Amino acid sequence: LHMLKKTENEWIVPKFQLRHRVRLAREVAEMQQIELATITGLSRASIANIEVGRTKPRKASLNLIAFATGVDPDWLETGEAPPGYDSTQIA
């Protein structure tokens, strides 16, 4: 997604929907849906349904996905950065 400049000193930062965050987490972890399914114990169809927004995962499933992909579980669930997160430290 592109960040568009709103005014001189203000930026628009788009919010990602849950389905987008799950896919981003998987892609950043460089996994295919089948790999994530194998690690989490979810079916590939379940992962696909979450990623297209057909189903909303339970909290337990989100925690499994977060653990498997290495992302913060709160970010995965809410889209909010964890307290104390410093985005300037991204490698």
Residue pairs with C-beta under 8 A, 6 or more apart in sequence:
1 14
1 16
3 11
3 12
3 13
3 14
4 11
4 12
5 11
5 12
6 12
15 79
16 24
16 79
17 53
17 79
18 50
18 53
18 56
18 57
18 76
18 77
18 79
19 50
19 51
19 52
19 53
21 71
21 75
21 76
21 79
22 47
22 50
22 51
22 57
22 62
22 65
22 76
23 51
25 65
25 66
25 69
25 70
25 71
25 76
26 33
26 36
26 47
26 51
26 65
26 69
28 69
28 71
29 36
29 68
29 69
29 70
29 71
31 39
31 68
31 69
33 44
33 47
33 48
33 51
34 44
36 42
36 47
36 65
36 68
36 69
37 43
37 44
37 46
37 47
39 64
39 68
40 47
40 61
40 64
40 65
40 68
41 64
42 61
42 64
42 65
46 55
46 57
46 61
49 55
50 56
50 57
50 61
57 65
59 77
62 73
62 76
62 77
63 73
65 76
66 72
66 73
66 76
67 73
72 81
72 82
72 85
74 80
74 82
75 81
75 82
81 87
